[in-house]
Amino acid sequence: MKIGFSIPITVNNKKQLDHILKLKNLGIEQFWIGDNPPVNNAFLTIEHILSRLDDVTLGTGITSPFYYSKKTLVGTVEYFIKNYGKRFILGLGFGRKKSFFDSNKRLDFRQFQSYTLELVETVRRRLKKNNLQDSFSYAIGGLGNCISKFAILNADIFLVNSASKYDLKRINKIFNNFDDKKKSQVFLYSMLELQENKELVSLKLWNIIREIARNSSINILKEHNYSKSMIERIKKLPSEYMHEIPKNEVTQIINDFALVGTVSNIAEKISSLKRSSSIIDGFVFGWTNESYNYNKIQELLEIL
């Protein structure tokens, strides 16, 4: 089973490189960097790290194809493949609900799908001229049914944005429906906090999970066996950053979408997920910069 880590975007390049070096010493070779213009640019971070380390793989985890002009994104990917080959992975996802360039233009999945296919095909044509097309791989990140089907049939890696048994069951069913056509590896992409007391989860983790759950479809939330009132509470969660974690039942989403608890708790949950599905090829763990504990991470990796 493959293990990767998502590196926080809120720390500087020096700290990001330090995190990667420490995790690399624990045997981790694959890393993902979030892309959220104008807060940060994943490509600048990836260049900083790949130019200094020879034996790690980095991907954008994820960027939206709508964050950049197509010409800029194609040229950027071509540059990374020419210079770093398979050590670079382009990770794509839907991103914001509105185009980064035109805030008045709402996006739908059909636009994402057609744009992504055209983008990938353009990159491959450019790389083919230099016999580099086999060095290019890309991932699709998301959770909904449409993006799941699209990722399974087209991408090299599908980053499932949840560690929930309910979501895995749904993805497993979709995956098996395309058994003769499937292409992607499946990685569960989940926030991770190793700690004794679940009541002490960080605000950063809460706000990430809040956003995942709030943007999930009502049908997906129903599959989690949430009550009507629970779904209403989730949908009413604010879109802006929350500075306090609620005290009511809505915090259940932390347990369902993330990996939080002691090393043994999390190891058991991961083992349970692996036992319940044969499609899992690996996990990508993301965590906040408040909760780094390399000794506990090493302990978890040794169990896995």
Sine and cosine of phi, psi and omega as CSV:
sin_phi,cos_phi,sin_psi,cos_psi,sin_omega,cos_omega
0.00,0.00,0.72,-0.69,-0.03,-1.00
-1.00,0.02,0.62,-0.79,0.02,-1.00
-0.82,-0.57,0.76,-0.65,0.09,-1.00
-0.79,-0.61,0.22,-0.97,0.04,-1.00
-0.76,-0.65,0.62,-0.79,0.12,-0.99
-1.00,-0.09,0.76,-0.65,-0.09,-1.00
-0.99,-0.13,0.71,-0.70,-0.03,-1.00
-0.84,0.54,0.60,-0.80,0.02,-1.00
-1.00,-0.04,-0.10,0.99,-0.11,-0.99
-1.00,-0.04,0.02,1.00,0.06,-1.00
-0.93,-0.36,0.31,-0.95,-0.07,-1.00
-0.97,0.24,0.15,-0.99,-0.07,-1.00
-0.87,0.50,-0.59,0.80,-0.01,-1.00
-0.89,0.46,-0.70,0.72,0.02,-1.00
-0.94,0.35,-0.61,0.79,0.04,-1.00
-0.88,0.47,-0.69,0.73,0.03,-1.00
-0.90,0.44,-0.62,0.78,0.02,-1.00
-0.90,0.44,-0.69,0.73,0.05,-1.00
-0.86,0.52,-0.72,0.70,-0.04,-1.00
-0.90,0.43,-0.66,0.75,0.01,-1.00
-0.88,0.47,-0.67,0.74,-0.01,-1.00
-0.93,0.36,-0.64,0.77,0.04,-1.00
-0.94,0.33,-0.58,0.82,0.07,-1.00
-0.87,0.49,-0.61,0.79,0.04,-1.00
-0.91,0.41,-0.33,0.94,0.05,-1.00
-1.00,-0.03,0.03,1.00,0.05,-1.00
0.98,-0.20,0.07,1.00,0.01,-1.00
-0.99,0.11,0.72,-0.69,-0.03,-1.00
-0.84,-0.54,-0.16,0.99,-0.05,-1.00
-0.88,-0.48,0.75,-0.67,-0.04,-1.00
-0.69,-0.73,0.43,-0.90,-0.02,-1.00
-0.75,-0.66,0.66,-0.75,-0.03,-1.00
-0.87,-0.50,0.85,-0.53,0.03,-1.00
-0.91,0.41,0.50,-0.87,-0.01,-1.00
-0.81,-0.59,0.87,-0.50,-0.09,-1.00
-0.56,-0.83,0.93,0.36,0.02,-1.00
-0.87,0.50,0.63,-0.77,0.06,1.00
-1.00,-0.05,0.16,0.99,-0.02,-1.00
-0.89,0.45,-0.70,0.72,0.04,-1.00
-0.43,-0.90,0.24,-0.97,0.07,-1.00
-0.82,-0.57,0.93,-0.36,-0.08,-1.00
-0.87,0.49,-0.55,0.83,-0.09,-1.00
-0.92,0.40,-0.56,0.83,0.05,-1.00
-0.92,0.40,-0.66,0.75,0.03,-1.00
-0.91,0.40,-0.69,0.73,-0.02,-1.00
-0.89,0.46,-0.67,0.74,0.06,-1.00
-0.87,0.49,-0.68,0.73,0.00,-1.00
-0.85,0.52,-0.66,0.75,-0.09,-1.00
-0.99,0.12,-0.73,0.68,-0.03,-1.00
-0.89,0.45,-0.50,0.86,0.01,-1.00
-0.96,0.27,-0.21,0.98,-0.04,-1.00
-0.93,-0.37,-0.33,0.94,0.00,-1.00
-0.83,-0.56,0.70,-0.71,-0.09,-1.00
-0.99,-0.13,-0.22,0.98,-0.18,-0.98
-0.79,-0.61,0.59,0.81,0.12,-0.99
-0.78,-0.63,0.40,-0.92,0.08,-1.00
-0.92,-0.38,0.70,-0.72,0.03,-1.00
-0.79,-0.61,0.62,-0.78,0.07,-1.00
-0.76,-0.65,0.35,-0.94,0.14,-0.99
-0.99,0.17,0.84,-0.54,-0.13,-0.99
-0.78,-0.63,0.95,0.30,0.05,1.00
-0.79,-0.61,0.11,-0.99,0.23,-0.97
-0.89,-0.45,0.39,-0.92,0.11,-0.99
-0.99,-0.11,0.69,-0.73,0.05,-1.00
-0.89,0.46,-0.25,0.97,0.01,-1.00
-1.00,0.03,-0.08,1.00,0.03,-1.00
-0.96,0.27,-0.38,0.92,-0.07,-1.00
-0.75,-0.66,0.35,-0.94,0.15,-0.99
-0.92,0.39,0.47,-0.88,-0.04,-1.00
-0.87,0.50,-0.65,0.76,-0.02,-1.00
-0.89,0.46,-0.67,0.74,0.01,-1.00
-0.90,0.43,-0.70,0.71,-0.05,-1.00
-0.93,0.38,-0.67,0.75,0.04,-1.00
-0.87,0.48,-0.73,0.68,0.00,-1.00
-0.89,0.46,-0.62,0.78,0.01,-1.00
-0.91,0.42,-0.73,0.69,0.00,-1.00
-0.90,0.45,-0.68,0.73,0.02,-1.00
-0.86,0.52,-0.67,0.74,0.03,-1.00
-0.87,0.50,-0.73,0.68,-0.05,-1.00
-0.91,0.41,-0.64,0.77,0.01,-1.00
-0.92,0.40,-0.67,0.74,0.01,-1.00
-0.89,0.46,-0.59,0.81,-0.09,-1.00
-1.00,-0.08,-0.47,0.88,-0.11,-0.99
-0.77,-0.64,-0.05,1.00,0.08,-1.00
0.83,0.57,-0.73,-0.68,-0.08,-1.00
-0.95,0.32,-0.08,1.00,0.02,-1.00
-0.98,0.22,-0.09,1.00,0.06,-1.00
-0.90,-0.43,0.71,-0.70,0.07,-1.00
-0.82,-0.57,0.76,-0.65,0.09,-1.00
-1.00,0.04,0.91,-0.42,0.06,-1.00
-0.97,-0.24,0.83,-0.56,-0.07,-1.00
-0.88,-0.48,0.54,-0.84,0.09,-1.00
-0.45,-0.89,0.08,-1.00,-0.12,-0.99
-0.91,0.41,-0.57,0.82,0.02,-1.00
0.96,0.29,-0.57,-0.82,-0.07,-1.00
-0.94,0.35,0.34,-0.94,-0.01,-1.00
-0.95,0.31,-0.35,0.94,0.02,-1.00
-0.84,-0.54,0.45,-0.90,0.00,-1.00
-0.87,0.50,0.66,-0.75,0.03,-1.00
-0.90,0.44,-0.49,0.87,-0.05,-1.00
-1.00,0.01,-0.44,0.90,-0.05,-1.00
-0.67,-0.74,0.99,-0.12,-0.11,-0.99
-0.93,0.38,-0.19,0.98,0.01,-1.00
-1.00,-0.04,-0.10,1.00,-0.07,-1.00
-0.97,-0.23,0.93,-0.35,0.03,-1.00
-0.98,0.21,0.63,-0.78,0.00,-1.00
-0.99,-0.15,0.49,-0.87,0.17,-0.99
-0.77,-0.63,0.15,-0.99,-0.11,-0.99
-0.90,0.44,-0.55,0.84,0.00,-1.00
-0.88,0.48,-0.61,0.79,0.05,-1.00
-0.91,0.42,-0.70,0.71,0.03,-1.00
-0.87,0.50,-0.71,0.71,-0.04,-1.00
-0.89,0.46,-0.77,0.64,-0.04,-1.00
-0.92,0.39,-0.64,0.76,0.00,-1.00
-0.90,0.44,-0.71,0.71,-0.03,-1.00
-0.90,0.44,-0.72,0.69,0.00,-1.00
-0.87,0.49,-0.67,0.74,0.02,-1.00
-0.92,0.39,-0.66,0.75,0.02,-1.00
-0.87,0.48,-0.76,0.65,-0.04,-1.00
-0.90,0.43,-0.68,0.74,0.01,-1.00
-0.90,0.44,-0.64,0.77,0.04,-1.00
-0.90,0.44,-0.69,0.73,0.05,-1.00
-0.87,0.50,-0.72,0.70,-0.04,-1.00
-0.90,0.44,-0.63,0.77,0.04,-1.00
-0.89,0.45,-0.67,0.74,0.00,-1.00
-0.90,0.43,-0.66,0.75,-0.04,-1.00
-0.95,0.30,-0.51,0.86,-0.02,-1.00
-0.87,0.50,-0.57,0.82,0.01,-1.00
-0.88,0.48,-0.41,0.91,0.00,-1.00
-0.93,-0.36,0.27,0.96,-0.01,-1.00
0.83,0.56,0.62,0.78,-0.02,-1.00
-0.90,-0.43,0.12,0.99,-0.12,-0.99
-0.89,0.45,-0.47,0.88,-0.01,-1.00
-0.97,0.24,-0.17,0.99,0.03,-1.00
-1.00,0.04,-0.13,0.99,-0.09,-1.00
-0.99,-0.11,0.81,-0.59,0.13,-0.99
-0.69,-0.72,0.51,-0.86,0.00,-1.00
-0.65,-0.76,0.42,-0.91,-0.02,-1.00
-0.88,-0.47,0.44,-0.90,0.13,-0.99
-0.86,-0.51,0.77,-0.64,0.02,-1.00
-0.93,-0.38,0.59,-0.81,0.02,-1.00
0.27,-0.96,-0.25,-0.97,-0.09,-1.00
-0.57,-0.82,-0.57,0.82,-0.09,-1.00
-0.92,0.39,0.23,-0.97,-0.07,-1.00
-0.90,0.44,-0.68,0.73,-0.04,-1.00
-0.89,0.45,-0.75,0.67,-0.03,-1.00
-0.94,0.33,-0.48,0.88,0.05,-1.00
-0.91,0.42,-0.74,0.68,0.01,-1.00
-0.89,0.46,-0.68,0.73,0.00,-1.00
-0.88,0.47,-0.70,0.71,-0.01,-1.00
-0.91,0.41,-0.71,0.71,-0.05,-1.00
-0.88,0.48,-0.60,0.80,-0.06,-1.00
-1.00,0.06,-0.33,0.94,-0.16,-0.99
-0.84,-0.55,-0.65,0.76,-0.15,-0.99
-0.99,0.12,0.32,-0.95,0.10,-1.00
-0.98,0.21,-0.54,0.84,0.01,-1.00
-0.71,-0.71,0.70,-0.72,0.12,-0.99
-0.95,-0.32,0.91,-0.42,0.04,-1.00
-1.00,-0.04,0.98,-0.20,-0.02,-1.00
-0.99,0.15,0.88,-0.47,-0.17,-0.99
-0.99,0.13,0.82,0.58,-0.03,-1.00
-0.14,-0.99,0.47,-0.88,0.15,-0.99
-0.89,-0.46,0.51,0.86,-0.04,-1.00
-1.00,0.01,0.67,-0.74,0.05,-1.00
-0.90,0.44,-0.47,0.88,0.01,-1.00
-0.94,0.34,-0.69,0.73,0.03,-1.00
-0.93,0.37,-0.63,0.78,0.02,-1.00
-0.90,0.44,-0.64,0.77,0.03,-1.00
-0.87,0.49,-0.67,0.74,0.00,-1.00
-0.92,0.38,-0.70,0.71,0.01,-1.00
-0.90,0.44,-0.63,0.78,0.01,-1.00
-0.87,0.49,-0.67,0.75,0.02,-1.00
-0.91,0.42,-0.70,0.71,0.03,-1.00
-0.89,0.46,-0.70,0.71,-0.02,-1.00
-0.86,0.51,-0.71,0.71,-0.03,-1.00
-0.93,0.36,-0.42,0.91,0.06,-1.00
-0.92,0.38,-0.37,0.93,-0.01,-1.00
-0.92,-0.39,0.50,0.87,-0.14,-0.99
-0.82,0.58,-0.60,0.80,-0.05,-1.00
-1.00,0.08,-0.11,0.99,-0.06,-1.00
-0.85,-0.52,-0.18,0.98,-0.15,-0.99
-0.88,0.48,0.53,-0.85,-0.03,-1.00
-0.81,-0.59,-0.61,0.80,-0.22,-0.98
-0.99,0.17,0.48,-0.88,0.33,-0.94
-0.98,0.18,0.39,-0.92,-0.03,-1.00
-0.88,-0.47,0.88,-0.48,0.07,-1.00
-0.90,-0.44,0.75,-0.66,0.14,-0.99
-0.99,0.12,0.84,-0.55,-0.12,-0.99
-0.95,-0.32,0.98,-0.22,-0.18,-0.98
-0.71,-0.71,0.59,-0.81,0.14,-0.99
-0.93,0.38,0.58,-0.82,-0.07,-1.00
-0.74,-0.67,0.77,-0.63,0.17,-0.98
-0.70,-0.72,0.88,-0.47,0.02,-1.00
-1.00,-0.06,0.93,-0.37,-0.01,-1.00
-0.30,-0.95,0.36,-0.93,-0.06,-1.00
-0.97,0.23,-0.57,0.82,-0.13,-0.99
-0.91,-0.42,0.93,-0.37,-0.01,-1.00
-0.91,0.41,-0.29,0.96,0.02,-1.00
-0.94,0.33,-0.22,0.98,-0.09,-1.00
-0.97,-0.24,0.38,0.92,0.02,-1.00
-0.87,0.49,0.52,-0.86,-0.08,-1.00
-0.97,0.24,0.42,-0.91,0.08,-1.00
-0.88,0.47,-0.57,0.82,0.01,-1.00
-0.89,0.45,-0.71,0.71,0.02,-1.00
-0.90,0.44,-0.71,0.71,0.01,-1.00
-0.83,0.56,-0.71,0.70,-0.07,-1.00
-0.93,0.36,-0.52,0.86,0.08,-1.00
-0.94,0.35,-0.72,0.69,-0.01,-1.00
-0.92,0.39,-0.63,0.78,0.06,-1.00
-0.83,0.57,-0.68,0.73,-0.04,-1.00
-0.93,0.37,-0.64,0.77,0.03,-1.00
-0.88,0.47,-0.76,0.65,-0.05,-1.00
-0.92,0.39,-0.69,0.73,-0.04,-1.00
-0.88,0.48,-0.55,0.84,-0.02,-1.00
-1.00,0.00,-0.05,1.00,0.07,-1.00
-0.96,0.29,0.51,-0.86,0.01,-1.00
-0.93,0.36,0.37,-0.93,0.05,-1.00
-0.87,0.49,-0.61,0.79,0.01,-1.00
-0.89,0.45,-0.65,0.76,0.04,-1.00
-0.90,0.43,-0.68,0.73,0.01,-1.00
-0.91,0.42,-0.58,0.82,0.07,-1.00
-0.90,0.44,-0.60,0.80,0.01,-1.00
-0.91,0.41,-0.34,0.94,0.08,-1.00
-0.99,0.15,0.06,1.00,-0.01,-1.00
0.91,0.42,0.47,0.88,0.08,-1.00
-0.97,0.23,0.59,-0.81,0.05,-1.00
-0.95,0.32,0.24,-0.97,0.04,-1.00
-0.86,0.51,-0.66,0.75,-0.01,-1.00
-0.93,0.38,-0.59,0.81,0.04,-1.00
-0.90,0.43,-0.69,0.72,0.01,-1.00
-0.89,0.45,-0.64,0.77,0.04,-1.00
-0.89,0.46,-0.65,0.76,0.03,-1.00
-0.90,0.43,-0.66,0.75,0.01,-1.00
-0.89,0.46,-0.72,0.69,-0.05,-1.00
-0.93,0.37,-0.37,0.93,0.01,-1.00
-1.00,0.01,-0.07,1.00,0.05,-1.00
-0.88,0.48,0.64,-0.77,-0.07,-1.00
-0.93,0.37,0.46,-0.89,0.04,-1.00
-0.98,0.18,-0.41,0.91,-0.01,-1.00
-0.99,0.11,0.28,-0.96,-0.03,-1.00
-0.84,0.54,0.76,-0.65,0.04,-1.00
-0.99,-0.10,0.68,-0.73,-0.04,-1.00
-0.98,-0.19,0.12,0.99,0.05,-1.00
-0.47,-0.88,0.66,-0.75,0.02,-1.00
-1.00,0.09,0.76,-0.65,-0.01,-1.00
-0.87,0.48,0.34,-0.94,-0.03,-1.00
-0.98,-0.22,-0.02,1.00,-0.08,-1.00
-1.00,-0.08,-0.18,-0.98,-0.14,-0.99
-0.92,0.40,-0.24,0.97,-0.05,-1.00
-0.89,0.46,-0.36,0.93,0.01,-1.00
-0.93,0.36,-0.12,0.99,0.07,-1.00
-0.85,0.53,-0.43,0.90,-0.02,-1.00
-0.88,0.48,-0.43,0.90,0.03,-1.00
-0.88,0.47,-0.73,0.68,-0.01,-1.00
-0.92,0.40,-0.52,0.85,-0.08,-1.00
-0.99,0.12,-0.60,0.80,-0.10,-0.99
-0.98,-0.20,-0.29,0.96,-0.09,-1.00
-0.84,-0.54,0.09,-1.00,0.08,-1.00
-0.91,-0.41,0.97,-0.26,-0.06,-1.00
-0.73,-0.68,0.72,-0.69,0.04,-1.00
0.57,-0.82,-0.27,-0.96,0.03,-1.00
-0.96,0.29,0.22,-0.97,0.04,-1.00
-0.84,0.54,-0.72,0.70,-0.03,-1.00
-0.91,0.40,-0.63,0.78,0.04,-1.00
-0.86,0.51,-0.76,0.65,-0.06,-1.00
-0.94,0.35,-0.64,0.77,0.04,-1.00
-0.87,0.50,-0.64,0.77,0.02,-1.00
-0.93,0.38,-0.65,0.76,0.02,-1.00
-0.90,0.43,-0.66,0.75,0.03,-1.00
-0.90,0.43,-0.68,0.74,0.04,-1.00
-0.88,0.47,-0.63,0.78,0.03,-1.00
-0.90,0.43,-0.67,0.74,0.03,-1.00
-0.89,0.45,-0.67,0.74,0.01,-1.00
-0.91,0.42,-0.63,0.77,0.00,-1.00
-0.92,0.38,-0.51,0.86,-0.09,-1.00
-0.99,0.14,-0.18,0.98,-0.05,-1.00
-0.45,-0.89,0.68,-0.73,0.02,-1.00
-1.00,-0.04,-0.02,1.00,-0.09,-1.00
-1.00,0.03,-0.15,0.99,-0.05,-1.00
-0.96,0.27,0.87,-0.49,0.07,-1.00
-0.99,-0.12,-0.33,0.94,-0.01,-1.00
0.01,-1.00,0.02,-1.00,0.02,-1.00
-0.79,-0.61,0.58,-0.82,0.19,-0.98
-0.88,-0.47,0.87,-0.50,-0.03,-1.00
-0.98,-0.19,0.75,-0.66,0.11,-0.99
-0.87,-0.49,0.58,-0.81,0.05,-1.00
-0.47,-0.88,0.23,-0.97,-0.10,-0.99
-1.00,0.05,0.39,-0.92,-0.04,-1.00
-0.96,0.29,-0.05,1.00,0.10,-0.99
-0.99,0.16,-0.30,0.95,-0.25,-0.97
-0.84,-0.54,0.45,0.89,0.06,-1.00
-0.94,0.33,0.80,-0.60,0.10,-1.00
-0.56,-0.83,1.00,-0.07,-0.15,-0.99
-0.93,0.38,-0.48,0.88,0.05,-1.00
-0.91,0.42,-0.68,0.73,0.02,-1.00
-0.94,0.35,-0.60,0.80,0.05,-1.00
-0.89,0.46,-0.67,0.74,0.04,-1.00
-0.88,0.48,-0.66,0.75,0.02,-1.00
-0.88,0.47,-0.68,0.74,0.02,-1.00
-0.90,0.43,-0.70,0.71,-0.02,-1.00
-0.89,0.45,-0.58,0.81,0.01,-1.00
-0.92,0.39,-0.56,0.83,0.04,-1.00
-0.95,0.32,-0.66,0.75,-0.03,-1.00
-0.93,0.37,0.00,0.00,0.00,0.00
